Amino acid sequence: MSAGKAGGAAAARPIVLIGPMAVGKSAIGHQLAEHLGVPFVDTDVVIVSNHGTIAEIFAGRGEVAFRELEARAVAQAIEEAQGSNTVISLGGGAVLDSGTQQLLGRCTVVYLECDAATVAGRIARNSGRPLLAGDAMGRWRTLFATRQPVYERLADVVLDVRSGSAPDLAHRLEDALGEYAAAKSAAVRPPAATKKVEK
């Protein structure tokens, strides 16, 4: 599928991946962007390249400062991607910002749905997430319970990522985006003119 088929060539919109920490937004997003032949932007990578590691930002400046940097990075990424199918992955908590939620109305939003078992191995291998310090899985479950309703409310497309590799999931997402774009196009198509019948 081409980039045009993902979002409709006439009205291309950024494709934004949301979901909890360690769900695979970066890996799947990168694969999807390759399939579509479009740029990929990971807002966490943008923040780190401009401001240092997320752990350092949390330790030195606090979570509020991190969220401000994150909201600015997300806004810039979405603004620069307008009119294209650029794939953008957001950090797990980025959707809590009301400004970000408004900006997502200009995008096709994909919620990568999972459960704790899906991410447990990844979290165990990566201890560098400041919000998961201590009881990592307990903290993950607490954060997910708070954020899940927001993910569900913002999503245009939901992809269950509990099974499959990143390339497989990217192919499934590509198909789901094509179906979403086709359904959306059909919904906005004007009805055929009705022919008047003479009595």
N, C-alpha and C positions, 0 to 999 in steps of 0.2 A: 504494500500500500504506500502511496506517495504522501507527501505532506499535505497536498491538496485534498486527498481523500480523508485525511484525519480530521480536518476542521472545515472543509469547504474552501476552495481557492478564493472565492469572492469575499468571504468573511472569516479569514484565518484568525484564530484566537490562540493565545498562549495556552499550553497544556500544563497544568500545575498539579504536582503530586503531593498529597498530604497524607498523614498517618502518624502513628506513634514512633517513638525512637526505636531504631534497629529493625524496622519492618522491611527495609530494602529500597527506600525511595531513591537513593543515589544510584545503586546498581541497576535497578529496573529503569530508572529515568535515562541513564546513560545508554542502555541498550535500546530503549524506545527511540531516543534521538538519532542513534545510528541508523535504525530501520527507516525512519522517516526522512533522513538526510537533512536534519535541522540542528541548530545549536542546542547545547545542554548547559543549564546554569544550576549549580548547587549553591543555594544561598549561604549555607554553613561554610563552604569553601571560600566564598566571597568575603565573609566576615573574617575568617581566619587570615586570609591573605592581606587584609587591610588593618587588622587590629590585634593579631596574635591568637593563640589557641583559645577555644571556648572556656576551657578550664582556667586559663590565666585571666580571662575577662571576668569570670564569676568570682575568682579569688581576689582580684585586685579592685574591681569596680562594682561587683554585685550583679544580681540577676536583673534588676530594673534597668541598669545601664546596658546589659546585654540585650534585653528585649527592645530597647530603643534603637540600638545598632541593627538588630535583626529586622525591625519594622522598616527602617530606611533601606536596607539591602533588598528586602522583598519588594518594596515600592519601586525602587530603581529597576530591578530585574523585570517586573511586570510592565513598567512604562516602556523600557527599551524593547520589549518583545511584542508590543502591540502590532497587529497586522501580520503576525507570523504564527507558526505553530511551534515556536521555541518551547522546549520542555524545561520546566523549572521544578526543582525539588525544594520543599520547605522543611525547616526543622520542626520537630514534633509539636512544639508549643507556639509556633508562629501564628497559628490560626486563632489564638486567643485575643489578638490585637484587633480592636474594632475597625481600625483603618484598613488593616490587611483584609478583613472579612469583606469590606466594601469593594476593595480592589479586585477580589476574587470573582466578583460579579461580571468582570470583563474577561474572564478566562473560562476554559473548560477544566473543571476541577475533578481530579481522580482521587478517590479515597482508597488507599491500600489497606484492606481489612485483614486482620490476623487475630491470633490469640497469644496468651503468654507462652505457651509451649513453642510457638513458631520462633519467638525471639530469644528464648532463654539461652541457647548456645551462643548466639552472637553477643549477648550482653555479658556472658561469662568470659568471653575472649577479649572484650573491650571495656576496660575499667575506667576509661577517660571521660565518662559522662558525669558532669558535676551533679546533676539532679538525681543520679542513681547511686550516690555515695552511701556506703553502709549496706543495708538490705536491698540490693539492687532490684530483685524481682518484686519485692514488696512495694518499693517505691514506684516501679514501672506500673504495677497493677493500680495503684492509687492514682497516678497521673492519667492513665488510660481511662479509668472510670470517669474522671472529670472531663476529659477531652473528647471521648467517643461521641457524645451527642452533638458536639460542634462539628466533628468530622462528617458525621452522617447528614447533618443539616446543610452543610456547604457543598456536598458532593453532587456532581452531575453523573458521574460514573463510579461504580464501586467494583473493585477487583479483589477477589479472595486470593490471598497470596500464601495460604497455609501449605500448599504443595506446589512443586515445580521450581525449576532453576530460573535465574534472572532472565536468560534468553527466552525460555518458554513463556514466562509471565509477560515479558515485553511483547511477544507475538500475540498472546491472548488479549493484552490491553490494546494493541493496535487494532485487532478485530472489533473489540468492544467500542473503541472510539469511532470506527467507521460506521457501526450500527447506530451509535448515538447521533452522529452527524447526519446520517440518512433520515433518522426519525425526526430530528429537529428541522431539517429541510422540508420534509413532508408536512410538518405541522404548520410552517409559516407560508406554504405555497397557497396562493389565493384560490378559492373554490372556482371550479369551471362555471362559466356563465350559464345560467339556466335559460332554456329556450321557452319563450312564451307560446302557449298553445291557444290558437284562435278558437273561440266557441261559436 
